[in-house]
């Protein structure tokens, strides 16, 4: 066979082969390779391209290893891949996945601290989260603020209740710092717009009062009314006499009921035995409770009693209040009295 024919056949063969390679490459990088369910892959710092490819194969991602590595290397993207936990959703292509790795679009986890939780509950939620790097589990309660660079010597009420998003291996310190910073920002905003002639003189006192409001009512329309009662009691040098502070001061001894002896026992948080605010907040206060503490209603009420449906009856004098107590709370062991 003439040489020119042999060369011709070779060129045709190479052309077909090159076309097949190109189509195979295009198919490998542009067709979906994640099917049925979301796949999570964790790229550790220092992982090689081969290790990353093997992790994808192990997770049953229908990747063509040769072409994936080729795609990553032709533009030097193999050197730009960022470590982290990635969530690969159904329908993604090899090109999409590589773009995620290069852009560092890692999976976001969430943790929620509800309004009204105390720091013990917050800390338990942190410690139970498997995606957080735990560095504070052995740190005593009173040492937490110092670990965060906070000047307060008590962590209660310093953190804003909200949902916080984070990536895997974020430390508990980082999350708490975010929650503390958000509280400071919101507290400063609310403090700047506060009403005049308040009985509280510092933002920290505002948080103390707001934490009590948070525990006393979940009814949005009542927050300002509750704040008004407490503000007038403070102004008139009356005791606050609020059960949530007593419960907080009882700590682990509280088993669901407050007895007469508990109301007489002097703890730093028993507002039935001393006048003024407790020494620290008793829970995490949300923005609405903080706003109410700084914008109490203007009326003459000094008492309130729970009706049992989440709302309260407010009274201006003790006789009216005692009548309301008789109707709504006398039969209960845990009454919100305000009758001393």
C-alpha positions in Angstrom: 0.0 0.0 0.0 1.4 3.4 -1.0 2.8 5.4 1.8 0.5 8.4 1.1 -2.6 6.1 1.5 -1.2 4.8 4.8 -0.7 8.4 6.0 -4.2 9.3 4.8 -5.8 6.4 6.8 -3.8 7.4 9.9 -4.9 11.0 9.6 -8.5 9.9 9.2 -8.1 7.5 12.2 -6.5 10.3 14.3 -9.3 12.6 13.3 -12.0 10.2 14.4 -10.0 9.5 17.6 -9.6 13.2 18.3 -13.2 13.8 17.7 -14.1 10.9 20.0 -11.8 12.3 22.7 -13.3 15.7 22.4 -16.8 14.4 22.7 -15.8 12.3 25.6 -14.2 15.2 27.3 -17.2 17.5 26.7 -19.5 14.8 28.0 -17.4 14.2 31.1 -17.3 17.9 32.1 -20.8 19.1 31.0 -23.2 16.2 31.8 -24.7 15.9 35.3 -22.7 13.5 37.5 -24.6 13.9 40.8 -27.8 11.8 40.8 -30.7 11.0 43.2 -29.4 12.6 46.4 -27.2 15.4 47.8 -23.6 14.3 48.4 -21.3 15.8 51.0 -17.5 15.8 50.5 -15.0 17.1 53.0 -11.8 18.4 51.5 -9.0 18.6 54.1 -6.3 21.1 54.0 -3.4 19.7 51.9 -5.5 17.2 50.0 -4.1 16.4 46.5 -6.1 16.5 43.4 -5.9 12.7 43.3 -7.2 12.5 46.8 -10.1 14.8 46.0 -11.0 12.8 42.9 -10.9 9.6 44.9 -13.3 11.1 47.5 -15.7 12.0 44.8 -15.6 8.4 43.4 -16.0 7.0 46.9 -19.2 9.1 47.3 -20.6 7.5 44.0 -20.3 10.7 42.1 -20.2 9.6 38.4 -17.0 11.4 37.6 -14.4 10.4 35.0 -11.3 10.9 37.0 -8.9 11.5 34.1 -11.0 14.2 32.6 -11.8 15.8 36.0 -8.1 16.1 36.8 -7.4 17.3 33.2 -10.0 20.0 33.6 -8.6 21.1 36.9 -5.0 21.3 35.6 -5.5 23.0 32.2 -6.3 26.4 33.9 -4.3 25.8 37.1 -7.5 25.4 39.1 -6.0 22.4 40.9 -3.9 24.9 42.9 -6.9 27.1 43.8 -9.1 24.5 45.4 -10.1 25.5 48.9 -10.5 23.1 51.8 -13.9 22.7 53.5 -17.1 20.8 53.5 -19.0 20.9 50.3 -22.6 19.9 49.5 -23.1 18.6 46.0 -26.7 18.7 44.8 -28.4 16.7 42.1 -27.7 17.8 38.6 -24.2 19.3 39.1 -21.6 18.7 36.4 -17.8 18.2 36.9 -17.4 21.8 35.8 -19.9 23.0 38.4 -18.2 21.0 41.1 -14.7 22.3 40.3 -16.1 25.8 40.4 -17.6 25.2 43.8 -14.2 24.0 45.1 -12.3 27.0 43.6 -14.8 29.5 44.9 -14.9 28.0 48.3 -18.7 27.8 48.5 -18.6 25.5 51.5 -21.7 24.0 53.2 -23.3 26.2 55.8 -24.5 24.8 59.1 -26.9 26.6 61.5 -27.3 26.9 65.2 -30.2 28.6 66.9 -30.3 30.3 70.4 -34.0 31.1 71.2 -35.1 34.2 73.2 -35.4 33.4 76.8 -32.7 30.7 77.0 -30.1 31.0 79.7 -26.4 30.6 79.2 -26.4 27.0 80.4 -28.9 26.1 77.7 -26.9 28.0 75.1 -23.7 26.2 76.1 -25.4 22.8 76.0 -26.6 23.5 72.4 -23.1 24.5 71.4 -21.5 21.5 73.0 -24.0 19.1 71.4 -23.3 20.4 67.8 -21.1 17.9 66.0 -19.9 20.4 63.4 -18.4 22.9 65.8 -14.9 22.7 67.1 -15.2 22.6 70.9 -12.7 24.6 72.8 -14.7 25.8 75.8 -16.1 22.6 77.3 -13.7 22.4 80.2 -13.7 26.2 80.8 -15.5 27.2 84.0 -18.7 29.3 83.5 -17.3 32.4 85.0 -14.2 32.3 82.8 -16.1 32.3 79.5 -16.2 36.1 79.1 -12.4 36.3 79.6 -11.8 33.7 76.9 -13.8 35.9 74.5 -12.1 39.1 75.5 -15.2 40.5 77.2 -14.8 42.6 80.3 -18.0 41.4 82.0 -17.3 38.7 84.6 -20.6 36.8 84.0 -21.7 35.5 80.6 -25.5 35.5 81.2 -27.4 37.7 78.7 -24.4 38.9 76.7 -25.3 37.0 73.6 -28.0 37.8 71.1 -30.7 35.1 70.5 -30.7 34.3 66.8 -29.8 31.7 64.2 -26.1 31.7 63.3 -24.6 30.1 60.2 -21.1 28.7 60.2 -18.9 26.2 58.3 -17.7 22.9 59.7 -14.8 23.2 62.3 -15.7 26.7 63.3 -14.9 27.1 67.0 -17.4 27.8 69.7 -15.5 30.9 70.5 -16.1 32.3 67.0 -19.8 31.7 67.2 -20.1 33.2 70.7 -18.1 36.3 69.5 -20.6 36.7 66.6 -23.5 36.5 69.0 -21.9 38.9 71.4 -21.1 41.4 68.7 -24.7 41.3 67.4 -26.0 42.0 70.9 -23.7 45.0 71.2 -24.8 46.4 67.9 -28.5 46.0 68.6 -28.2 47.2 72.2 -26.3 50.3 71.0 -29.0 51.1 68.4 -31.8 50.7 70.9 -30.0 52.6 73.6 -29.5 55.6 71.3 -33.3 55.8 70.7 -34.4 55.2 74.3 -37.2 57.1 76.0 -36.5 59.8 78.6 -36.6 59.5 82.3 -35.9 55.8 82.6 -35.0 54.2 85.9 -32.1 52.4 84.2 -28.8 54.3 83.5 -26.7 51.8 81.5 -27.1 49.5 78.5 -26.3 46.5 80.8 -29.1 47.4 83.1 -31.4 47.5 80.0 -30.4 43.9 79.2 -31.1 42.9 82.8 -34.6 44.4 82.6 -35.2 43.0 79.1 -34.2 39.5 80.2 -37.0 39.6 82.9 -39.5 40.9 80.3 -38.5 38.1 78.0 -39.2 35.5 80.7 -42.4 37.1 81.9 -44.4 37.2 78.6 -44.3 35.8 75.1 -47.2 38.2 74.1 -45.7 40.9 71.9 -48.4 43.5 72.8 -47.6 43.0 76.6 -43.9 43.7 76.6 -44.2 47.4 77.0 -46.8 47.0 79.7 -44.6 44.6 81.6 -41.7 47.0 81.2 -43.9 49.8 82.5 -44.8 48.0 85.7 -41.1 47.2 86.4 -40.0 50.7 85.5 -42.5 52.3 87.8 -41.6 49.9 90.6 -37.9 50.8 90.2 -38.8 54.5 90.2 -40.9 54.2 93.3 -38.2 52.1 95.1 -40.5 49.0 95.2 -39.3 45.4 95.0 -39.8 43.9 91.5 -41.1 40.6 93.0 -40.8 38.6 89.8 -40.7 34.9 89.8 -38.3 34.3 86.9 -35.5 35.9 88.9 -36.3 33.7 91.9 -36.2 30.6 89.6 -32.9 31.7 88.1 -31.4 32.1 91.6 -32.6 28.7 92.7 -30.6 27.1 89.9 -30.7 23.3 90.0 -32.9 23.2 93.0 -35.8 24.5 91.0 -38.1 21.6 90.2 -41.1 23.3 88.7 -42.6 25.0 91.8 -41.8 28.0 93.9 -42.6 27.6 97.6 -43.1 30.3 100.2 -39.7 29.4 101.7 -38.1 30.0 98.3 -39.5 33.5 98.2 -38.0 34.2 101.6 -34.6 32.8 100.9 -32.1 35.6 100.2 -30.2 34.9 96.9 -28.7 37.6 94.7 -31.6 37.0 92.3 -34.5 36.9 94.7 -36.4 40.1 93.9 -38.8 39.3 96.7 -36.1 40.1 99.3 -34.2 43.1 97.8 -35.0 46.2 95.7 -33.7 46.9 92.3 -32.5 44.8 89.4 -30.7 41.4 89.8 -26.9 41.6 89.4 -27.0 40.1 85.9 -29.5 39.3 83.2 -31.3 36.0 83.7 -31.7 35.0 80.0 -31.1 36.0 76.5 -33.3 39.0 75.5 -34.4 39.6 71.9 -34.6 43.0 70.3 -38.3 43.4 71.1 -37.8 42.9 74.8 -34.8 45.3 74.8 -36.9 47.8 72.9 -39.7 47.4 75.5 -37.3 47.9 78.4 -36.2 51.2 76.9 -39.8 52.2 75.9 -42.1 51.3 78.8 -45.7 52.1 78.5 -46.9 55.3 80.3 -49.7 54.4 82.7 -50.2 53.8 86.4 -50.1 50.0 86.6 -47.9 48.5 89.3 -49.1 44.9 89.3 -49.9 42.1 86.9 -51.0 38.5 87.2 -51.0 35.7 84.6 -54.3 34.6 83.3 -53.1 31.2 82.3 -53.5 31.8 78.5 -50.2 33.5 78.0 -51.5 37.0 78.8 -51.9 39.0 82.0 -54.3 41.3 83.9 -52.7 44.6 84.9 -53.8 46.6 87.9 -53.0 50.0 89.4 -53.6 49.2 93.0 -53.2 46.3 95.4 -56.9 45.7 96.0 -57.7 45.3 92.3 -54.6 43.1 91.9 -55.5 40.8 94.8 -59.0 40.3 93.3 -57.4 39.3 90.0 -55.0 36.9 91.8 -58.0 35.3 93.5 -59.6 34.8 90.1 -56.7 33.6 88.1 -53.8 32.3 90.3 -54.8 31.6 93.9 -55.3 27.9 93.1 -51.9 27.6 91.6 -48.7 26.9 93.4 -46.6 29.2 91.2 -48.3 32.5 91.3 -46.9 35.8 90.0 -48.0 37.9 92.9 -46.5 41.3 93.1 -48.5 41.7 96.3 -46.0 42.7 98.9 
